[in-house]
């Protein structure tokens, strides 16, 4: 389970985030490319923007559930 205390500061503010356990496997970027991007300086995936539509939320949730190291979190904060 992703740890909010290890949330990468490069994530955009909001409920979805990637923490420092990311292994840069690219799976989240394949599943939800509008939401997740690679941050080249850190070598991790990050949330570039929060999902806005039901389809984007579904894709973000699929990425969260599929992450092999559970580095994606959803803290439920809608901000």
mmCIF file of the N, C-alpha and C atoms, coordinates in Angstrom:
data_MODEL
# 
_entry.id   MODEL 
# 
loop_
_atom_site.group_PDB 
_atom_site.id 
_atom_site.type_symbol 
_atom_site.label_atom_id 
_atom_site.label_alt_id 
_atom_site.label_comp_id 
_atom_site.label_asym_id 
_atom_site.label_entity_id 
_atom_site.label_seq_id 
_atom_site.pdbx_PDB_ins_code 
_atom_site.Cartn_x 
_atom_site.Cartn_y 
_atom_site.Cartn_z 
_atom_site.occupancy 
_atom_site.B_iso_or_equiv 
_atom_site.pdbx_formal_charge 
_atom_site.auth_seq_id 
_atom_site.auth_comp_id 
_atom_site.auth_asym_id 
_atom_site.auth_atom_id 
_atom_site.pdbx_PDB_model_num 
ATOM 1   N N  . UNK A 1 1  ? 0.827   -1.177 0.000   1.00 0.00 ? 1  UNK A N  1 
ATOM 2   C CA . UNK A 1 1  ? 0.000   0.000  0.000   1.00 0.00 ? 1  UNK A CA 1 
ATOM 3   C C  . UNK A 1 1  ? 0.877   1.249  0.000   1.00 0.00 ? 1  UNK A C  1 
ATOM 4   N N  . UNK A 1 2  ? 0.554   2.201  -0.859  1.00 0.00 ? 2  UNK A N  1 
ATOM 5   C CA . UNK A 1 2  ? 1.315   3.439  -0.953  1.00 0.00 ? 2  UNK A CA 1 
ATOM 6   C C  . UNK A 1 2  ? 1.261   4.194  0.371   1.00 0.00 ? 2  UNK A C  1 
ATOM 7   N N  . UNK A 1 3  ? 2.343   4.860  0.674   1.00 0.00 ? 3  UNK A N  1 
ATOM 8   C CA . UNK A 1 3  ? 2.462   5.587  1.933   1.00 0.00 ? 3  UNK A CA 1 
ATOM 9   C C  . UNK A 1 3  ? 2.369   7.084  1.658   1.00 0.00 ? 3  UNK A C  1 
ATOM 10  N N  . UNK A 1 4  ? 1.347   7.758  2.184   1.00 0.00 ? 4  UNK A N  1 
ATOM 11  C CA . UNK A 1 4  ? 1.225   9.199  1.957   1.00 0.00 ? 4  UNK A CA 1 
ATOM 12  C C  . UNK A 1 4  ? 2.443   9.987  2.443   1.00 0.00 ? 4  UNK A C  1 
ATOM 13  N N  . UNK A 1 5  ? 3.125   9.485  3.451   1.00 0.00 ? 5  UNK A N  1 
ATOM 14  C CA . UNK A 1 5  ? 4.315   10.170 3.962   1.00 0.00 ? 5  UNK A CA 1 
ATOM 15  C C  . UNK A 1 5  ? 5.470   10.110 2.965   1.00 0.00 ? 5  UNK A C  1 
ATOM 16  N N  . UNK A 1 6  ? 5.427   9.127  2.043   1.00 0.00 ? 6  UNK A N  1 
ATOM 17  C CA . UNK A 1 6  ? 6.467   8.974  1.023   1.00 0.00 ? 6  UNK A CA 1 
ATOM 18  C C  . UNK A 1 6  ? 6.021   9.488  -0.339  1.00 0.00 ? 6  UNK A C  1 
ATOM 19  N N  . UNK A 1 7  ? 4.926   10.232 -0.363  1.00 0.00 ? 7  UNK A N  1 
ATOM 20  C CA . UNK A 1 7  ? 4.393   10.805 -1.597  1.00 0.00 ? 7  UNK A CA 1 
ATOM 21  C C  . UNK A 1 7  ? 5.459   11.672 -2.250  1.00 0.00 ? 7  UNK A C  1 
ATOM 22  N N  . UNK A 1 8  ? 5.667   11.454 -3.541  1.00 0.00 ? 8  UNK A N  1 
ATOM 23  C CA . UNK A 1 8  ? 6.662   12.250 -4.262  1.00 0.00 ? 8  UNK A CA 1 
ATOM 24  C C  . UNK A 1 8  ? 6.160   13.681 -4.409  1.00 0.00 ? 8  UNK A C  1 
ATOM 25  N N  . UNK A 1 9  ? 7.005   14.665 -4.135  1.00 0.00 ? 9  UNK A N  1 
ATOM 26  C CA . UNK A 1 9  ? 6.565   16.063 -4.212  1.00 0.00 ? 9  UNK A CA 1 
ATOM 27  C C  . UNK A 1 9  ? 6.244   16.520 -5.633  1.00 0.00 ? 9  UNK A C  1 
ATOM 28  N N  . UNK A 1 10 ? 6.683   15.774 -6.634  1.00 0.00 ? 10 UNK A N  1 
ATOM 29  C CA . UNK A 1 10 ? 6.424   16.137 -8.021  1.00 0.00 ? 10 UNK A CA 1 
ATOM 30  C C  . UNK A 1 10 ? 4.996   15.829 -8.467  1.00 0.00 ? 10 UNK A C  1 
ATOM 31  N N  . UNK A 1 11 ? 4.252   15.041 -7.673  1.00 0.00 ? 11 UNK A N  1 
ATOM 32  C CA . UNK A 1 11 ? 2.858   14.758 -7.994  1.00 0.00 ? 11 UNK A CA 1 
ATOM 33  C C  . UNK A 1 11 ? 2.044   16.046 -7.935  1.00 0.00 ? 11 UNK A C  1 
ATOM 34  N N  . UNK A 1 12 ? 1.051   16.141 -8.804  1.00 0.00 ? 12 UNK A N  1 
ATOM 35  C CA . UNK A 1 12 ? 0.120   17.254 -8.688  1.00 0.00 ? 12 UNK A CA 1 
ATOM 36  C C  . UNK A 1 12 ? -0.739  17.027 -7.447  1.00 0.00 ? 12 UNK A C  1 
ATOM 37  N N  . UNK A 1 13 ? -1.191  18.091 -6.828  1.00 0.00 ? 13 UNK A N  1 
ATOM 38  C CA . UNK A 1 13 ? -2.010  17.982 -5.617  1.00 0.00 ? 13 UNK A CA 1 
ATOM 39  C C  . UNK A 1 13 ? -3.318  17.261 -5.920  1.00 0.00 ? 13 UNK A C  1 
ATOM 40  N N  . UNK A 1 14 ? -3.774  16.476 -4.957  1.00 0.00 ? 14 UNK A N  1 
ATOM 41  C CA . UNK A 1 14 ? -5.041  15.781 -5.103  1.00 0.00 ? 14 UNK A CA 1 
ATOM 42  C C  . UNK A 1 14 ? -4.997  14.394 -4.522  1.00 0.00 ? 14 UNK A C  1 
ATOM 43  N N  . UNK A 1 15 ? -6.060  13.651 -4.770  1.00 0.00 ? 15 UNK A N  1 
ATOM 44  C CA . UNK A 1 15 ? -6.230  12.353 -4.108  1.00 0.00 ? 15 UNK A CA 1 
ATOM 45  C C  . UNK A 1 15 ? -5.277  11.272 -4.594  1.00 0.00 ? 15 UNK A C  1 
ATOM 46  N N  . UNK A 1 16 ? -4.957  11.227 -5.883  1.00 0.00 ? 16 UNK A N  1 
ATOM 47  C CA . UNK A 1 16 ? -4.053  10.193 -6.402  1.00 0.00 ? 16 UNK A CA 1 
ATOM 48  C C  . UNK A 1 16 ? -2.611  10.686 -6.333  1.00 0.00 ? 16 UNK A C  1 
ATOM 49  N N  . UNK A 1 17 ? -1.711  9.753  -6.037  1.00 0.00 ? 17 UNK A N  1 
ATOM 50  C CA . UNK A 1 17 ? -0.293  10.096 -5.951  1.00 0.00 ? 17 UNK A CA 1 
ATOM 51  C C  . UNK A 1 17 ? 0.543   8.838  -6.159  1.00 0.00 ? 17 UNK A C  1 
ATOM 52  N N  . UNK A 1 18 ? 1.824   9.048  -6.417  1.00 0.00 ? 18 UNK A N  1 
ATOM 53  C CA . UNK A 1 18 ? 2.813   7.975  -6.488  1.00 0.00 ? 18 UNK A CA 1 
ATOM 54  C C  . UNK A 1 18 ? 3.808   8.233  -5.370  1.00 0.00 ? 18 UNK A C  1 
ATOM 55  N N  . UNK A 1 19 ? 4.211   7.164  -4.680  1.00 0.00 ? 19 UNK A N  1 
ATOM 56  C CA . UNK A 1 19 ? 5.201   7.331  -3.622  1.00 0.00 ? 19 UNK A CA 1 
ATOM 57  C C  . UNK A 1 19 ? 6.583   6.860  -4.086  1.00 0.00 ? 19 UNK A C  1 
ATOM 58  N N  . UNK A 1 20 ? 7.543   6.955  -3.202  1.00 0.00 ? 20 UNK A N  1 
ATOM 59  C CA . UNK A 1 20 ? 8.945   6.698  -3.561  1.00 0.00 ? 20 UNK A CA 1 
ATOM 60  C C  . UNK A 1 20 ? 9.282   5.230  -3.771  1.00 0.00 ? 20 UNK A C  1 
ATOM 61  N N  . UNK A 1 21 ? 8.322   4.332  -3.642  1.00 0.00 ? 21 UNK A N  1 
ATOM 62  C CA . UNK A 1 21 ? 8.598   2.918  -3.909  1.00 0.00 ? 21 UNK A CA 1 
ATOM 63  C C  . UNK A 1 21 ? 8.431   2.569  -5.386  1.00 0.00 ? 21 UNK A C  1 
ATOM 64  N N  . UNK A 1 22 ? 8.077   3.537  -6.218  1.00 0.00 ? 22 UNK A N  1 
ATOM 65  C CA . UNK A 1 22 ? 7.910   3.322  -7.660  1.00 0.00 ? 22 UNK A CA 1 
ATOM 66  C C  . UNK A 1 22 ? 9.185   2.707  -8.249  1.00 0.00 ? 22 UNK A C  1 
ATOM 67  N N  . UNK A 1 23 ? 9.000   1.734  -9.139  1.00 0.00 ? 23 UNK A N  1 
ATOM 68  C CA . UNK A 1 23 ? 10.139  1.097  -9.807  1.00 0.00 ? 23 UNK A CA 1 
ATOM 69  C C  . UNK A 1 23 ? 10.205  1.452  -11.297 1.00 0.00 ? 23 UNK A C  1 
ATOM 70  N N  . UNK A 1 24 ? 9.416   2.433  -11.699 1.00 0.00 ? 24 UNK A N  1 
ATOM 71  C CA . UNK A 1 24 ? 9.426   2.918  -13.084 1.00 0.00 ? 24 UNK A CA 1 
ATOM 72  C C  . UNK A 1 24 ? 9.145   1.807  -14.083 1.00 0.00 ? 24 UNK A C  1 
ATOM 73  N N  . UNK A 1 25 ? 8.142   0.984  -13.782 1.00 0.00 ? 25 UNK A N  1 
ATOM 74  C CA . UNK A 1 25 ? 7.828   -0.145 -14.664 1.00 0.00 ? 25 UNK A CA 1 
ATOM 75  C C  . UNK A 1 25 ? 7.010   0.260  -15.887 1.00 0.00 ? 25 UNK A C  1 
ATOM 76  N N  . UNK A 1 26 ? 6.418   1.440  -15.860 1.00 0.00 ? 26 UNK A N  1 
ATOM 77  C CA . UNK A 1 26 ? 5.648   1.995  -16.977 1.00 0.00 ? 26 UNK A CA 1 
ATOM 78  C C  . UNK A 1 26 ? 4.201   1.520  -17.027 1.00 0.00 ? 26 UNK A C  1 
ATOM 79  N N  . UNK A 1 27 ? 3.788   0.617  -16.168 1.00 0.00 ? 27 UNK A N  1 
ATOM 80  C CA . UNK A 1 27 ? 2.433   0.069  -16.246 1.00 0.00 ? 27 UNK A CA 1 
ATOM 81  C C  . UNK A 1 27 ? 1.366   1.146  -16.057 1.00 0.00 ? 27 UNK A C  1 
ATOM 82  N N  . UNK A 1 28 ? 1.520   2.000  -15.069 1.00 0.00 ? 28 UNK A N  1 
ATOM 83  C CA . UNK A 1 28 ? 0.505   3.043  -14.842 1.00 0.00 ? 28 UNK A CA 1 
ATOM 84  C C  . UNK A 1 28 ? 0.425   3.992  -16.028 1.00 0.00 ? 28 UNK A C  1 
ATOM 85  N N  . UNK A 1 29 ? 1.556   4.270  -16.652 1.00 0.00 ? 29 UNK A N  1 
ATOM 86  C CA . UNK A 1 29 ? 1.570   5.173  -17.814 1.00 0.00 ? 29 UNK A CA 1 
ATOM 87  C C  . UNK A 1 29 ? 0.914   4.526  -19.018 1.00 0.00 ? 29 UNK A C  1 
ATOM 88  N N  . UNK A 1 30 ? 0.983   3.202  -19.110 1.00 0.00 ? 30 UNK A N  1 
ATOM 89  C CA . UNK A 1 30 ? 0.295   2.491  -20.186 1.00 0.00 ? 30 UNK A CA 1 
ATOM 90  C C  . UNK A 1 30 ? -1.211  2.471  -19.951 1.00 0.00 ? 30 UNK A C  1 
ATOM 91  N N  . UNK A 1 31 ? -1.618  2.273  -18.705 1.00 0.00 ? 31 UNK A N  1 
ATOM 92  C CA . UNK A 1 31 ? -3.035  2.168  -18.370 1.00 0.00 ? 31 UNK A CA 1 
ATOM 93  C C  . UNK A 1 31 ? -3.719  3.532  -18.406 1.00 0.00 ? 31 UNK A C  1 
ATOM 94  N N  . UNK A 1 32 ? -3.073  4.545  -17.874 1.00 0.00 ? 32 UNK A N  1 
ATOM 95  C CA . UNK A 1 32 ? -3.692  5.878  -17.753 1.00 0.00 ? 32 UNK A CA 1 
ATOM 96  C C  . UNK A 1 32 ? -2.695  6.965  -18.153 1.00 0.00 ? 32 UNK A C  1 
ATOM 97  N N  . UNK A 1 33 ? -2.362  7.048  -19.447 1.00 0.00 ? 33 UNK A N  1 
ATOM 98  C CA . UNK A 1 33 ? -1.344  8.006  -19.888 1.00 0.00 ? 33 UNK A CA 1 
ATOM 99  C C  . UNK A 1 33 ? -1.723  9.473  -19.712 1.00 0.00 ? 33 UNK A C  1 
ATOM 100 N N  . UNK A 1 34 ? -2.999  9.765  -19.588 1.00 0.00 ? 34 UNK A N  1 
ATOM 101 C CA . UNK A 1 34 ? -3.413  11.154 -19.352 1.00 0.00 ? 34 UNK A CA 1 
ATOM 102 C C  . UNK A 1 34 ? -3.165  11.573 -17.902 1.00 0.00 ? 34 UNK A C  1 
ATOM 103 N N  . UNK A 1 35 ? -3.010  10.592 -17.019 1.00 0.00 ? 35 UNK A N  1 
ATOM 104 C CA . UNK A 1 35 ? -2.858  10.859 -15.592 1.00 0.00 ? 35 UNK A CA 1 
ATOM 105 C C  . UNK A 1 35 ? -1.409  10.709 -15.126 1.00 0.00 ? 35 UNK A C  1 
ATOM 106 N N  . UNK A 1 36 ? -0.753  9.648  -15.555 1.00 0.00 ? 36 UNK A N  1 
ATOM 107 C CA . UNK A 1 36 ? 0.602   9.350  -15.092 1.00 0.00 ? 36 UNK A CA 1 
ATOM 108 C C  . UNK A 1 36 ? 1.632   9.635  -16.174 1.00 0.00 ? 36 UNK A C  1 
ATOM 109 N N  . UNK A 1 37 ? 2.748   10.227 -15.783 1.00 0.00 ? 37 UNK A N  1 
ATOM 110 C CA . UNK A 1 37 ? 3.877   10.465 -16.685 1.00 0.00 ? 37 UNK A CA 1 
ATOM 111 C C  . UNK A 1 37 ? 5.157   10.099 -15.946 1.00 0.00 ? 37 UNK A C  1 
ATOM 112 N N  . UNK A 1 38 ? 6.221   9.946  -16.707 1.00 0.00 ? 38 UNK A N  1 
ATOM 113 C CA . UNK A 1 38 ? 7.533   9.687  -16.096 1.00 0.00 ? 38 UNK A CA 1 
ATOM 114 C C  . UNK A 1 38 ? 8.177   11.024 -15.772 1.00 0.00 ? 38 UNK A C  1 
ATOM 115 N N  . UNK A 1 39 ? 8.665   11.151 -14.561 1.00 0.00 ? 39 UNK A N  1 
ATOM 116 C CA . UNK A 1 39 ? 9.431   12.332 -14.164 1.00 0.00 ? 39 UNK A CA 1 
ATOM 117 C C  . UNK A 1 39 ? 10.898  11.978 -14.384 1.00 0.00 ? 39 UNK A C  1 
ATOM 118 N N  . UNK A 1 40 ? 11.474  12.506 -15.458 1.00 0.00 ? 40 UNK A N  1 
ATOM 119 C CA . UNK A 1 40 ? 12.805  12.089 -15.884 1.00 0.00 ? 40 UNK A CA 1 
ATOM 120 C C  . UNK A 1 40 ? 13.892  12.363 -14.849 1.00 0.00 ? 40 UNK A C  1 
ATOM 121 N N  . UNK A 1 41 ? 13.768  13.429 -14.089 1.00 0.00 ? 41 UNK A N  1 
ATOM 122 C CA . UNK A 1 41 ? 14.813  13.751 -13.114 1.00 0.00 ? 41 UNK A CA 1 
ATOM 123 C C  . UNK A 1 41 ? 14.877  12.746 -11.972 1.00 0.00 ? 41 UNK A C  1 
ATOM 124 N N  . UNK A 1 42 ? 13.734  12.217 -11.561 1.00 0.00 ? 42 UNK A N  1 
ATOM 125 C CA . UNK A 1 42 ? 13.715  11.255 -10.456 1.00 0.00 ? 42 UNK A CA 1 
ATOM 126 C C  . UNK A 1 42 ? 13.701  9.814  -10.943 1.00 0.00 ? 42 UNK A C  1 
ATOM 127 N N  . UNK A 1 43 ? 13.241  9.595  -12.171 1.00 0.00 ? 43 UNK A N  1 
ATOM 128 C CA . UNK A 1 43 ? 13.115  8.241  -12.693 1.00 0.00 ? 43 UNK A CA 1 
ATOM 129 C C  . UNK A 1 43 ? 11.895  7.507  -12.175 1.00 0.00 ? 43 UNK A C  1 
ATOM 130 N N  . UNK A 1 44 ? 10.931  8.236  -11.674 1.00 0.00 ? 44 UNK A N  1 
ATOM 131 C CA . UNK A 1 44 ? 9.692   7.660  -11.167 1.00 0.00 ? 44 UNK A CA 1 
ATOM 132 C C  . UNK A 1 44 ? 8.515   8.140  -12.002 1.00 0.00 ? 44 UNK A C  1 
ATOM 133 N N  . UNK A 1 45 ? 7.421   7.410  -11.927 1.00 0.00 ? 45 UNK A N  1 
ATOM 134 C CA . UNK A 1 45 ? 6.162   7.911  -12.448 1.00 0.00 ? 45 UNK A CA 1 
ATOM 135 C C  . UNK A 1 45 ? 5.579   8.879  -11.429 1.00 0.00 ? 45 UNK A C  1 
ATOM 136 N N  . UNK A 1 46 ? 4.829   9.837  -11.918 1.00 0.00 ? 46 UNK A N  1 
ATOM 137 C CA . UNK A 1 46 ? 4.124   10.779 -11.050 1.00 0.00 ? 46 UNK A CA 1 
ATOM 138 C C  . UNK A 1 46 ? 2.737   11.023 -11.625 1.00 0.00 ? 46 UNK A C  1 
ATOM 139 N N  . UNK A 1 47 ? 1.870   11.599 -10.825 1.00 0.00 ? 47 UNK A N  1 
ATOM 140 C CA . UNK A 1 47 ? 0.562   12.031 -11.294 1.00 0.00 ? 47 UNK A CA 1 
ATOM 141 C C  . UNK A 1 47 ? 0.727   13.432 -11.866 1.00 0.00 ? 47 UNK A C  1 
ATOM 142 N N  . UNK A 1 48 ? 0.519   13.547 -13.188 1.00 0.00 ? 48 UNK A N  1 
ATOM 143 C CA . UNK A 1 48 ? 0.684   14.857 -13.825 1.00 0.00 ? 48 UNK A CA 1 
ATOM 144 C C  . UNK A 1 48 ? -0.559  15.719 -13.664 1.00 0.00 ? 48 UNK A C  1 
ATOM 145 N N  . UNK A 1 49 ? -1.732  15.068 -13.569 1.00 0.00 ? 49 UNK A N  1 
ATOM 146 C CA . UNK A 1 49 ? -2.980  15.775 -13.257 1.00 0.00 ? 49 UNK A CA 1 
ATOM 147 C C  . UNK A 1 49 ? -3.958  14.766 -12.701 1.00 0.00 ? 49 UNK A C  1 
ATOM 148 N N  . UNK A 1 50 ? -4.858  15.238 -11.884 1.00 0.00 ? 50 UNK A N  1 
ATOM 149 C CA . UNK A 1 50 ? -5.854  14.370 -11.269 1.00 0.00 ? 50 UNK A CA 1 
ATOM 150 C C  . UNK A 1 50 ? -6.926  14.002 -12.307 1.00 0.00 ? 50 UNK A C  1 
ATOM 151 N N  . UNK A 1 51 ? -7.463  12.787 -12.211 1.00 0.00 ? 51 UNK A N  1 
ATOM 152 C CA . UNK A 1 51 ? -8.510  12.391 -13.157 1.00 0.00 ? 51 UNK A CA 1 
ATOM 153 C C  . UNK A 1 51 ? -9.753  13.258 -12.974 1.00 0.00 ? 51 UNK A C  1 
ATOM 154 N N  . UNK A 1 52 ? -10.421 13.532 -14.111 1.00 0.00 ? 52 UNK A N  1 
ATOM 155 C CA . UNK A 1 52 ? -11.586 14.425 -14.089 1.00 0.00 ? 52 UNK A CA 1 
ATOM 156 C C  . UNK A 1 52 ? -12.884 13.729 -14.450 1.00 0.00 ? 52 UNK A C  1 
ATOM 157 N N  . UNK A 1 53 ? -12.799 12.732 -15.301 1.00 0.00 ? 53 UNK A N  1 
ATOM 158 C CA . UNK A 1 53 ? -14.009 12.061 -15.777 1.00 0.00 ? 53 UNK A CA 1 
ATOM 159 C C  . UNK A 1 53 ? -14.117 10.674 -15.148 1.00 0.00 ? 53 UNK A C  1 
ATOM 160 N N  . UNK A 1 54 ? -15.288 10.081 -15.286 1.00 0.00 ? 54 UNK A N  1 
ATOM 161 C CA . UNK A 1 54 ? -15.477 8.720  -14.769 1.00 0.00 ? 54 UNK A CA 1 
ATOM 162 C C  . UNK A 1 54 ? -14.506 7.737  -15.417 1.00 0.00 ? 54 UNK A C  1 
ATOM 163 N N  . UNK A 1 55 ? -14.267 7.894  -16.715 1.00 0.00 ? 55 UNK A N  1 
ATOM 164 C CA . UNK A 1 55 ? -13.319 7.004  -17.408 1.00 0.00 ? 55 UNK A CA 1 
ATOM 165 C C  . UNK A 1 55 ? -11.902 7.188  -16.885 1.00 0.00 ? 55 UNK A C  1 
ATOM 166 N N  . UNK A 1 56 ? -11.500 8.431  -16.641 1.00 0.00 ? 56 UNK A N  1 
ATOM 167 C CA . UNK A 1 56 ? -10.159 8.688  -16.108 1.00 0.00 ? 56 UNK A CA 1 
ATOM 168 C C  . UNK A 1 56 ? -10.017 8.152  -14.688 1.00 0.00 ? 56 UNK A C  1 
ATOM 169 N N  . UNK A 1 57 ? -11.050 8.305  -13.885 1.00 0.00 ? 57 UNK A N  1 
ATOM 170 C CA . UNK A 1 57 ? -11.012 7.760  -12.525 1.00 0.00 ? 57 UNK A CA 1 
ATOM 171 C C  . UNK A 1 57 ? -10.905 6.245  -12.575 1.00 0.00 ? 57 UNK A C  1 
ATOM 172 N N  . UNK A 1 58 ? -11.657 5.627  -13.467 1.00 0.00 ? 58 UNK A N  1 
ATOM 173 C CA . UNK A 1 58 ? -11.589 4.179  -13.636 1.00 0.00 ? 58 UNK A CA 1 
ATOM 174 C C  . UNK A 1 58 ? -10.181 3.747  -14.040 1.00 0.00 ? 58 UNK A C  1 
ATOM 175 N N  . UNK A 1 59 ? -9.561  4.467  -14.967 1.00 0.00 ? 59 UNK A N  1 
ATOM 176 C CA . UNK A 1 59 ? -8.203  4.138  -15.408 1.00 0.00 ? 59 UNK A CA 1 
ATOM 177 C C  . UNK A 1 59 ? -7.199  4.335  -14.273 1.00 0.00 ? 59 UNK A C  1 
ATOM 178 N N  . UNK A 1 60 ? -7.343  5.419  -13.508 1.00 0.00 ? 60 UNK A N  1 
ATOM 179 C CA . UNK A 1 60 ? -6.440  5.662  -12.382 1.00 0.00 ? 60 UNK A CA 1 
ATOM 180 C C  . UNK A 1 60 ? -6.585  4.554  -11.337 1.00 0.00 ? 60 UNK A C  1 
ATOM 181 N N  . UNK A 1 61 ? -7.822  4.126  -11.086 1.00 0.00 ? 61 UNK A N  1 
ATOM 182 C CA . UNK A 1 61 ? -8.041  3.036  -10.132 1.00 0.00 ? 61 UNK A CA 1 
ATOM 183 C C  . UNK A 1 61 ? -7.452  1.725  -10.653 1.00 0.00 ? 61 UNK A C  1 
ATOM 184 N N  . UNK A 1 62 ? -7.581  1.480  -11.953 1.00 0.00 ? 62 UNK A N  1 
ATOM 185 C CA . UNK A 1 62 ? -6.980  0.275  -12.532 1.00 0.00 ? 62 UNK A CA 1 
ATOM 186 C C  . UNK A 1 62 ? -5.463  0.306  -12.385 1.00 0.00 ? 62 UNK A C  1 
ATOM 187 N N  . UNK A 1 63 ? -4.852  1.465  -12.623 1.00 0.00 ? 63 UNK A N  1 
ATOM 188 C CA . UNK A 1 63 ? -3.406  1.600  -12.450 1.00 0.00 ? 63 UNK A CA 1 
ATOM 189 C C  . UNK A 1 63 ? -3.015  1.346  -10.998 1.00 0.00 ? 63 UNK A C  1 
ATOM 190 N N  . UNK A 1 64 ? -3.783  1.912  -10.073 1.00 0.00 ? 64 UNK A N  1 
ATOM 191 C CA . UNK A 1 64 ? -3.515  1.719  -8.652  1.00 0.00 ? 64 UNK A CA 1 
ATOM 192 C C  . UNK A 1 64 ? -3.558  0.231  -8.298  1.00 0.00 ? 64 UNK A C  1 
ATOM 193 N N  . UNK A 1 65 ? -4.584  -0.449 -8.745  1.00 0.00 ? 65 UNK A N  1 
ATOM 194 C CA . UNK A 1 65 ? -4.752  -1.867 -8.436  1.00 0.00 ? 65 UNK A CA 1 
ATOM 195 C C  . UNK A 1 65 ? -3.716  -2.750 -9.143  1.00 0.00 ? 65 UNK A C  1 
ATOM 196 N N  . UNK A 1 66 ? -3.193  -2.295 -10.272 1.00 0.00 ? 66 UNK A N  1 
ATOM 197 C CA . UNK A 1 66 ? -2.250  -3.085 -11.065 1.00 0.00 ? 66 UNK A CA 1 
ATOM 198 C C  . UNK A 1 66 ? -0.795  -2.860 -10.695 1.00 0.00 ? 66 UNK A C  1 
ATOM 199 N N  . UNK A 1 67 ? -0.501  -1.807 -9.976  1.00 0.00 ? 67 UNK A N  1 
ATOM 200 C CA . UNK A 1 67 ? 0.891   -1.464 -9.652  1.00 0.00 ? 67 UNK A CA 1 
ATOM 201 C C  . UNK A 1 67 ? 1.558   -2.621 -8.909  1.00 0.00 ? 67 UNK A C  1 
ATOM 202 N N  . UNK A 1 68 ? 2.656   -3.154 -9.462  1.00 0.00 ? 68 UNK A N  1 
ATOM 203 C CA . UNK A 1 68 ? 3.281   -4.337 -8.859  1.00 0.00 ? 68 UNK A CA 1 
ATOM 204 C C  . UNK A 1 68 ? 3.916   -4.077 -7.500  1.00 0.00 ? 68 UNK A C  1 
ATOM 205 N N  . UNK A 1 69 ? 4.217   -2.835 -7.172  1.00 0.00 ? 69 UNK A N  1 
ATOM 206 C CA . UNK A 1 69 ? 4.828   -2.528 -5.876  1.00 0.00 ? 69 UNK A CA 1 
ATOM 207 C C  . UNK A 1 69 ? 3.926   -1.659 -5.002  1.00 0.00 ? 69 UNK A C  1 
ATOM 208 N N  . UNK A 1 70 ? 2.679   -1.473 -5.425  1.00 0.00 ? 70 UNK A N  1 
ATOM 209 C CA . UNK A 1 70 ? 1.692   -0.697 -4.683  1.00 0.00 ? 70 UNK A CA 1 
ATOM 210 C C  . UNK A 1 70 ? 2.192   0.714  -4.368  1.00 0.00 ? 70 UNK A C  1 
ATOM 211 N N  . UNK A 1 71 ? 2.796   1.354  -5.369  1.00 0.00 ? 71 UNK A N  1 
ATOM 212 C CA . UNK A 1 71 ? 3.334   2.699  -5.189  1.00 0.00 ? 71 UNK A CA 1 
ATOM 213 C C  . UNK A 1 71 ? 2.317   3.798  -5.465  1.00 0.00 ? 71 UNK A C  1 
ATOM 214 N N  . UNK A 1 72 ? 1.126   3.438  -5.941  1.00 0.00 ? 72 UNK A N  1 
ATOM 215 C CA . UNK A 1 72 ? 0.102   4.422  -6.239  1.00 0.00 ? 72 UNK A CA 1 
ATOM 216 C C  . UNK A 1 72 ? -0.906  4.444  -5.111  1.00 0.00 ? 72 UNK A C  1 
ATOM 217 N N  . UNK A 1 73 ? -1.228  5.646  -4.662  1.00 0.00 ? 73 UNK A N  1 
ATOM 218 C CA . UNK A 1 73 ? -2.184  5.785  -3.584  1.00 0.00 ? 73 UNK A CA 1 
ATOM 219 C C  . UNK A 1 73 ? -3.344  6.674  -3.951  1.00 0.00 ? 73 UNK A C  1 
ATOM 220 N N  . UNK A 1 74 ? -4.409  6.532  -3.193  1.00 0.00 ? 74 UNK A N  1 
ATOM 221 C CA . UNK A 1 74 ? -5.586  7.378  -3.305  1.00 0.00 ? 74 UNK A CA 1 
ATOM 222 C C  . UNK A 1 74 ? -5.983  7.693  -1.879  1.00 0.00 ? 74 UNK A C  1 
ATOM 223 N N  . UNK A 1 75 ? -5.690  8.920  -1.450  1.00 0.00 ? 75 UNK A N  1 
ATOM 224 C CA . UNK A 1 75 ? -5.972  9.270  -0.065  1.00 0.00 ? 75 UNK A CA 1 
ATOM 225 C C  . UNK A 1 75 ? -7.383  9.789  0.152   1.00 0.00 ? 75 UNK A C  1 
ATOM 226 N N  . UNK A 1 76 ? -8.182  9.829  -0.932  1.00 0.00 ? 76 UNK A N  1 
ATOM 227 C CA . UNK A 1 76 ? -9.567  10.246 -0.809  1.00 0.00 ? 76 UNK A CA 1 
ATOM 228 C C  . UNK A 1 76 ? -9.763  11.734 -0.714  1.00 0.00 ? 76 UNK A C  1 
ATOM 229 N N  . UNK A 1 77 ? -8.688  12.497 -0.670  1.00 0.00 ? 77 UNK A N  1 
ATOM 230 C CA . UNK A 1 77 ? -8.768  13.952 -0.602  1.00 0.00 ? 77 UNK A CA 1 
ATOM 231 C C  . UNK A 1 77 ? -9.084  14.478 -1.992  1.00 0.00 ? 77 UNK A C  1 
ATOM 232 N N  . UNK A 1 78 ? -10.210 15.081 -2.174  1.00 0.00 ? 78 UNK A N  1 
ATOM 233 C CA . UNK A 1 78 ? -10.659 15.539 -3.495  1.00 0.00 ? 78 UNK A CA 1 
ATOM 234 C C  . UNK A 1 78 ? -10.004 16.846 -3.914  1.00 0.00 ? 78 UNK A C  1 
ATOM 235 N N  . UNK A 1 79 ? -9.122  17.417 -3.137  1.00 0.00 ? 79 UNK A N  1 
ATOM 236 C CA . UNK A 1 79 ? -8.517  18.704 -3.505  1.00 0.00 ? 79 UNK A CA 1 
ATOM 237 C C  . UNK A 1 79 ? -7.429  18.538 -4.519  1.00 0.00 ? 79 UNK A C  1 
# 
